[in-house]
């Protein structure tokens, strides 16, 4: 996607943000947490990964991810920009999931793990997903915004950090690091 198109879309999203997401509908603690959220990590910054409990009951240990490209994607079932981005990410995962050396980890910030599971099930998404618990949030704070897409390289450093809706071509560009 061209830089101009992406900037235009991000600017439009910012202008419409008050209409697209009613912050009053979110719990006060969620609004306060978002206000304190850190910025996107800088390209080249180290990004350690904590152990993750996935919604399917499995666990991902950091040592399993050593030397792999890791795509991290924070989302919520109530996020309209996530609703547009997630199908593209899921299609990417379906195309590339058999390739060795990489891992997709989606991170739901829904109010409950059941809400996240219901959303995934209703849409037929069977990708690895963890629910962001308070402990996970402390260990790996979600950057400000939603959705958030980070690509962590084999050396543990950030290769890509994006806030907001991504298009299919943005997600397809991740393949260069796989």
C-alpha positions as CSV (number, residue, x, y, z in Angstrom):
1,X,0.0,0.0,0.0
2,X,1.3,3.5,-0.7
3,X,2.3,5.7,2.2
4,X,-0.2,8.3,1.1
5,X,-3.1,5.9,1.2
6,X,-2.1,4.6,4.6
7,X,-1.7,8.1,6.1
8,X,-5.0,9.1,4.6
9,X,-6.7,6.1,6.2
10,X,-5.0,6.7,9.6
11,X,-6.0,10.3,9.5
12,X,-9.6,9.4,8.6
13,X,-9.6,6.8,11.4
14,X,-8.4,9.4,13.9
15,X,-11.1,11.9,12.8
16,X,-13.8,9.2,13.0
17,X,-12.4,7.6,16.1
18,X,-15.0,9.2,18.4
19,X,-17.8,7.8,16.2
20,X,-16.3,4.4,15.5
21,X,-15.5,3.5,19.1
22,X,-17.5,4.9,22.0
23,X,-15.0,5.1,24.8
24,X,-17.9,5.6,27.3
25,X,-19.1,2.1,26.4
26,X,-15.8,0.7,27.7
27,X,-15.1,0.1,31.4
28,X,-13.4,3.1,33.0
29,X,-10.4,1.0,33.9
30,X,-10.0,0.1,30.2
31,X,-10.0,3.8,29.2
32,X,-7.5,4.6,31.9
33,X,-5.2,1.7,30.9
34,X,-5.3,2.9,27.3
35,X,-4.4,6.4,28.3
36,X,-1.3,5.0,30.1
37,X,-0.4,2.6,27.3
38,X,3.2,2.9,26.0
39,X,3.9,4.0,22.4
40,X,4.7,1.5,19.7
41,X,8.2,0.1,20.1
42,X,10.9,1.5,17.9
43,X,12.1,-0.6,15.0
44,X,15.1,-2.5,16.2
45,X,14.1,-2.5,19.8
46,X,14.4,-5.7,21.8
47,X,10.9,-7.3,22.5
48,X,11.1,-10.1,25.1
49,X,8.2,-12.5,25.2
50,X,6.6,-14.0,28.3
51,X,5.0,-17.4,28.6
52,X,1.5,-17.3,27.1
53,X,-1.6,-19.3,28.0
54,X,-3.7,-19.8,24.8
55,X,-7.4,-19.9,24.8
56,X,-7.3,-23.5,23.5
57,X,-5.5,-24.5,26.8
58,X,-2.1,-24.9,25.3
59,X,0.9,-22.9,26.5
60,X,3.7,-21.1,24.5
61,X,7.0,-20.8,26.2
62,X,9.5,-18.1,25.2
63,X,12.2,-20.6,24.4
64,X,9.9,-22.2,21.8
65,X,10.0,-18.8,20.0
66,X,13.8,-18.3,20.0
67,X,15.1,-17.9,16.5
68,X,11.6,-17.5,15.0
69,X,9.8,-14.6,13.5
70,X,6.8,-13.8,15.8
71,X,3.8,-11.8,14.6
72,X,1.9,-10.4,17.5
73,X,-1.6,-9.0,16.9
74,X,-3.6,-7.3,19.7
75,X,-7.3,-7.1,18.9
76,X,-10.8,-6.9,20.4
77,X,-14.1,-8.2,19.2
78,X,-15.6,-4.7,19.6
79,X,-13.0,-3.0,17.4
80,X,-14.2,-2.1,13.9
81,X,-10.7,-1.8,12.6
82,X,-9.8,-5.2,14.0
83,X,-12.9,-6.6,12.2
84,X,-11.4,-5.5,8.9
85,X,-7.8,-6.5,9.6
86,X,-8.3,-9.9,11.2
87,X,-9.7,-11.7,8.1
88,X,-6.6,-10.6,6.2
89,X,-4.3,-11.8,9.0
90,X,-6.2,-15.1,9.2
91,X,-5.8,-15.7,5.5
92,X,-2.1,-14.9,5.8
93,X,-1.8,-17.4,8.6
94,X,-3.7,-20.1,6.6
95,X,-1.3,-19.6,3.6
96,X,1.9,-19.6,5.7
97,X,1.2,-21.6,8.8
98,X,3.1,-24.7,7.5
99,X,6.3,-22.7,7.0
100,X,8.9,-23.4,9.7
101,X,10.5,-20.6,11.6
102,X,7.6,-18.3,12.4
103,X,4.7,-18.0,14.8
104,X,1.5,-16.0,14.9
105,X,0.2,-15.0,18.3
106,X,-3.0,-13.1,18.6
107,X,-3.8,-11.3,21.8
108,X,-7.4,-10.5,22.7
109,X,-8.1,-7.6,25.0
110,X,-11.8,-8.4,25.3
111,X,-13.3,-8.1,28.7
112,X,-13.5,-11.9,29.1
113,X,-11.8,-14.9,27.5
114,X,-15.3,-16.2,26.7
115,X,-16.1,-13.1,24.6
116,X,-12.9,-13.7,22.6
117,X,-13.6,-17.4,22.2
118,X,-17.1,-16.7,21.0
119,X,-15.9,-14.1,18.5
120,X,-13.3,-16.5,17.1
121,X,-15.7,-19.4,16.9
122,X,-18.4,-17.4,15.2
123,X,-16.0,-16.3,12.5
124,X,-14.3,-19.7,12.1
125,X,-10.9,-18.3,13.2
126,X,-8.7,-21.1,14.5
127,X,-5.4,-19.2,15.0
128,X,-3.3,-19.1,18.2
129,X,-4.9,-16.7,20.6
130,X,-4.2,-15.6,24.2
131,X,-6.5,-13.5,26.3
132,X,-4.6,-10.6,27.8
133,X,-4.7,-11.1,31.5
134,X,-3.5,-8.4,34.0
135,X,-0.3,-10.6,34.4
136,X,0.3,-10.7,30.7
137,X,-0.4,-7.0,30.4
138,X,2.3,-6.3,33.0
139,X,4.8,-8.6,31.3
140,X,4.1,-7.4,27.8
141,X,2.2,-4.1,27.8
142,X,0.0,-3.5,24.8
143,X,1.1,-0.4,22.9
144,X,-1.4,2.5,22.6
145,X,-4.1,1.9,20.0
146,X,-5.9,-1.0,18.4
147,X,-5.3,-3.1,16.5
148,X,-1.6,-3.4,17.1
149,X,0.6,-5.5,14.8
150,X,4.2,-6.2,15.7
151,X,6.7,-8.4,13.9
152,X,9.5,-9.6,16.0
153,X,12.5,-10.9,14.2
154,X,14.5,-14.0,14.8
155,X,16.9,-12.0,16.9
156,X,14.1,-10.8,19.2
157,X,14.1,-7.2,17.8
158,X,11.1,-5.4,16.2
159,X,11.0,-5.4,12.4
160,X,7.5,-3.9,12.0
161,X,5.3,-1.9,14.4
162,X,1.9,-0.8,13.2
163,X,-1.1,0.8,14.9
164,X,-4.5,0.7,13.3
165,X,-6.2,-1.1,10.4
166,X,-3.9,-3.0,8.0
167,X,-4.9,-4.0,4.5
168,X,-4.1,-7.3,2.8
169,X,-1.0,-5.9,1.1
170,X,0.3,-4.7,4.4
171,X,-0.1,-8.1,6.0
172,X,1.3,-9.9,2.9
173,X,4.4,-7.8,3.2
174,X,5.2,-9.6,6.4
175,X,6.2,-12.6,4.3
176,X,9.5,-11.0,3.5
177,X,10.7,-11.9,7.0
178,X,9.4,-15.5,7.2
